Amino acid sequence: MRILLAGQKHFGVLAFNALREIDGIEIAAIAAPVSGEKTDRLAAKADLHSIRLIPSGTLNASTMPENIDLIIAAHSHDFIGEKTRLKAKYGGIGYHPSLLPIHRGRDAIRWTLKMRERVTGGTVYKLSNKMDGGDIIEQRHVFIRPDDTEKTLWENSLQSLGVELIVKSVEKFLKYEYVIGTPQDESLATFEPAINTQPAFRPDLVLIGHGYKLNE
């Protein structure tokens, strides 16, 4: 199975390393940030292993490599549009650090802590035209400790959980080829805006429905 891994930073590298350990998986391309003073860790992996690198912000239907079976978003801040996903045999999946459909949006962990919740979790879901709104492939809860911060909750619980759930999801695709997820319950959905961050980059908007707001 040929995979395009879209991500960045330490989590992107953890996902990269875990995926390379799965028999039958080839990471054929990586989409990661390449600008700035410091090379992104995941982008550096592409260079080290001679894997095609697509700069973040430029992944779209025209730059999408051929013969990709599955797109995996691991801490990617780019919205992977429908025309791009349609070029992958099985579309795409992504990891979100919340129990979807609760806390959709880029700052799920911050909002979870702001609301003083005691349980959260991680979800691997199918990428769709609704941000964080696709069918659920894998999901598991974790408890939040009273002294947890955004950093400790991520580093001690949600980061490793994300890698584990991504691996389990990919193994499902390897075994069954096409995986049918569980639709999210829209009556339970919540969405909070990003805190001090820019909106996600969203190409291929021509295929997104008229009711979809760009600043969601």
PLY file of the C-alpha trace (Angstrom):
ply
format ascii 1.0
element vertex 216
property float x
property float y
property float z
element edge 215
property int vertex1
property int vertex2
end_header
0.00 0.00 0.00
1.41 3.35 -1.08
0.84 6.16 1.39
1.13 9.94 1.29
1.87 11.23 4.79
0.86 14.85 5.40
2.07 16.27 8.70
4.79 18.02 10.59
6.92 18.22 13.72
7.51 15.44 16.23
4.12 13.79 15.78
4.62 13.57 12.03
7.97 11.85 12.63
6.46 9.42 15.15
3.78 8.49 12.62
6.42 8.16 9.90
8.55 5.81 12.00
5.56 3.68 13.03
4.22 3.38 9.48
7.61 2.25 8.17
7.45 -0.69 10.58
4.25 -2.05 9.03
4.79 -4.80 6.46
3.31 -3.89 3.11
3.44 -0.11 3.61
5.43 2.23 1.40
5.55 5.93 2.24
5.64 7.22 -1.32
5.36 10.95 -0.57
5.41 13.40 2.31
3.66 16.77 2.57
5.34 18.93 5.23
6.47 22.52 5.86
9.71 23.52 4.15
9.87 27.28 4.81
11.37 29.03 7.80
14.77 29.09 9.46
14.58 25.53 10.76
13.79 22.51 8.59
10.69 20.68 9.73
11.46 17.27 11.22
9.13 15.38 8.90
10.44 17.22 5.86
13.94 16.22 6.92
12.83 12.57 6.96
11.76 12.90 3.33
15.21 14.18 2.40
16.97 11.49 4.45
15.04 8.63 2.87
14.80 10.11 -0.66
11.01 10.38 -0.52
9.15 12.89 -2.66
8.45 16.05 -0.65
5.46 18.30 -1.30
5.66 21.62 0.59
2.73 22.33 2.91
0.26 24.68 1.28
0.86 23.21 -2.18
-0.80 19.79 -1.86
-3.74 19.73 -4.25
-5.10 17.64 -7.11
-2.41 18.84 -9.53
0.52 18.10 -7.19
-0.91 14.86 -5.79
1.30 11.93 -6.85
-0.16 9.10 -8.92
-0.91 5.63 -7.56
-1.39 6.63 -3.92
-3.66 4.27 -2.01
-4.20 6.27 1.19
-3.52 9.78 2.48
-2.71 10.06 6.19
-2.88 13.41 7.98
-0.70 13.47 11.09
-0.65 17.00 12.53
-1.30 18.51 9.14
-2.67 22.06 9.10
-3.70 21.85 5.45
-7.27 21.00 4.52
-6.95 18.14 2.00
-9.64 18.86 -0.55
-12.00 16.46 -2.28
-10.30 16.53 -5.68
-7.03 15.62 -3.96
-8.60 12.83 -1.91
-10.27 11.37 -5.00
-6.84 10.73 -6.48
-6.07 8.29 -3.64
-7.61 4.82 -3.97
-9.08 4.83 -0.45
-9.18 8.57 0.17
-7.64 9.89 3.36
-7.70 9.55 7.13
-6.56 11.88 9.89
-5.98 11.94 13.63
-7.79 14.42 15.85
-7.06 14.81 19.60
-10.64 14.70 20.85
-13.59 12.35 21.03
-15.20 13.44 17.79
-17.72 14.86 17.09
-16.89 16.86 20.25
-14.31 19.65 19.90
-13.81 19.87 16.17
-11.27 22.49 15.21
-7.54 23.13 15.45
-7.37 23.85 19.19
-9.30 20.87 20.55
-6.93 20.27 23.48
-6.97 23.91 24.59
-10.76 24.03 24.51
-11.01 20.72 26.36
-8.93 22.15 29.20
-10.69 25.52 29.11
-13.97 23.71 29.68
-12.48 21.80 32.63
-13.37 18.42 31.21
-12.02 15.25 32.81
-12.26 12.85 29.87
-11.04 13.29 26.31
-9.49 11.02 23.73
-8.31 10.59 20.19
-10.06 9.78 16.92
-8.93 8.58 13.53
-11.56 9.56 10.99
-12.04 9.69 7.25
-11.15 13.02 5.68
-14.21 14.67 4.20
-15.48 18.07 3.07
-16.39 18.93 6.66
-13.37 19.66 8.80
-13.00 16.88 11.42
-16.43 15.61 10.37
-15.75 12.33 8.55
-16.69 8.81 9.57
-14.85 7.41 12.59
-12.37 4.57 12.00
-10.78 4.28 15.47
-11.46 6.07 18.76
-10.39 5.71 22.39
-10.77 7.80 25.53
-8.17 8.97 28.08
-8.62 10.63 31.46
-7.45 14.17 32.15
-5.51 14.67 35.38
-6.24 17.74 37.52
-2.73 19.12 36.92
-2.65 18.42 33.17
-1.65 21.22 30.82
-1.97 21.33 27.06
1.64 20.14 26.84
1.38 17.25 29.33
-1.97 16.01 28.03
-0.58 15.89 24.51
2.86 14.49 25.30
1.82 11.96 27.97
-1.44 10.71 26.49
-2.81 11.96 23.18
0.37 11.88 21.10
1.18 8.20 21.63
-2.51 7.34 21.37
-2.63 9.04 17.99
0.25 6.99 16.61
-1.34 3.78 17.92
-4.73 4.57 16.38
-3.17 5.53 13.04
-1.31 2.20 12.94
-4.49 0.26 13.80
-6.40 2.11 11.11
-3.78 1.47 8.44
-3.70 -2.21 9.38
-7.47 -2.29 8.80
-7.00 -0.91 5.29
-4.26 -3.44 4.61
-6.53 -6.28 5.72
-9.87 -5.20 4.30
-8.78 -2.68 1.62
-11.89 -0.52 1.92
-12.90 0.38 5.48
-16.37 1.64 6.34
-16.33 3.94 9.36
-19.04 5.00 11.79
-20.80 8.29 10.94
-20.40 11.05 13.52
-23.52 12.06 15.42
-24.08 15.64 14.30
-26.47 16.28 17.19
-23.46 16.00 19.53
-21.02 17.98 17.40
-19.21 21.03 18.78
-16.78 23.32 16.97
-14.56 25.93 18.58
-12.48 28.50 16.69
-8.69 28.40 16.59
-6.91 30.34 19.33
-4.19 32.67 18.02
-3.62 30.61 14.86
-4.36 31.10 11.19
-7.23 29.24 9.48
-6.27 26.00 7.75
-5.19 26.15 4.11
-8.06 24.79 1.98
-7.56 24.11 -1.75
-10.13 22.45 -4.03
-12.95 24.52 -2.57
-14.92 24.29 -5.79
-16.25 20.90 -4.64
-17.28 22.06 -1.17
-20.96 22.74 -0.56
-22.41 26.26 -0.55
-23.10 26.14 3.20
-19.46 25.56 4.12
-17.88 28.58 5.78
-14.21 29.26 5.07
-13.60 30.70 8.53
-15.01 27.76 10.46
0 1
1 2
2 3
3 4
4 5
5 6
6 7
7 8
8 9
9 10
10 11
11 12
12 13
13 14
14 15
15 16
16 17
17 18
18 19
19 20
20 21
21 22
22 23
23 24
24 25
25 26
26 27
27 28
28 29
29 30
30 31
31 32
32 33
33 34
34 35
35 36
36 37
37 38
38 39
39 40
40 41
41 42
42 43
43 44
44 45
45 46
46 47
47 48
48 49
49 50
50 51
51 52
52 53
53 54
54 55
55 56
56 57
57 58
58 59
59 60
60 61
61 62
62 63
63 64
64 65
65 66
66 67
67 68
68 69
69 70
70 71
71 72
72 73
73 74
74 75
75 76
76 77
77 78
78 79
79 80
80 81
81 82
82 83
83 84
84 85
85 86
86 87
87 88
88 89
89 90
90 91
91 92
92 93
93 94
94 95
95 96
96 97
97 98
98 99
99 100
100 101
101 102
102 103
103 104
104 105
105 106
106 107
107 108
108 109
109 110
110 111
111 112
112 113
113 114
114 115
115 116
116 117
117 118
118 119
119 120
120 121
121 122
122 123
123 124
124 125
125 126
126 127
127 128
128 129
129 130
130 131
131 132
132 133
133 134
134 135
135 136
136 137
137 138
138 139
139 140
140 141
141 142
142 143
143 144
144 145
145 146
146 147
147 148
148 149
149 150
150 151
151 152
152 153
153 154
154 155
155 156
156 157
157 158
158 159
159 160
160 161
161 162
162 163
163 164
164 165
165 166
166 167
167 168
168 169
169 170
170 171
171 172
172 173
173 174
174 175
175 176
176 177
177 178
178 179
179 180
180 181
181 182
182 183
183 184
184 185
185 186
186 187
187 188
188 189
189 190
190 191
191 192
192 193
193 194
194 195
195 196
196 197
197 198
198 199
199 200
200 201
201 202
202 203
203 204
204 205
205 206
206 207
207 208
208 209
209 210
210 211
211 212
212 213
213 214
214 215
